[in-house]
């Protein structure tokens, strides 16, 4: 699974509506409304790199009110959930 973090600039008066439309896309797992240079951050998860082109410029960027995106592809994912699962291997409850 390939994970991309997409930083999104939007029309500020339409952030909630744009966030809901992005969140409704199949490959988008979460959308965060944030402070700072960008208005939204979307987590996109796809099977192939080519799928990123379909989702990000093909769908997200075409939503009315999306003014620009900056995409970062993850090399590796670390999470507390993964660490807990790794430490639980071989332990009986």
Secondary structure, DSSP 8 states (H G I E B T S, - for coil): -EEEEEEEEE-GGGHHHHHHHHHTSTTEEEEEE-SSS-SEEEEEEESSHHHHHHHTTTTGGGSTTEEEEEEEE-S----HHHHHHHHHTT---
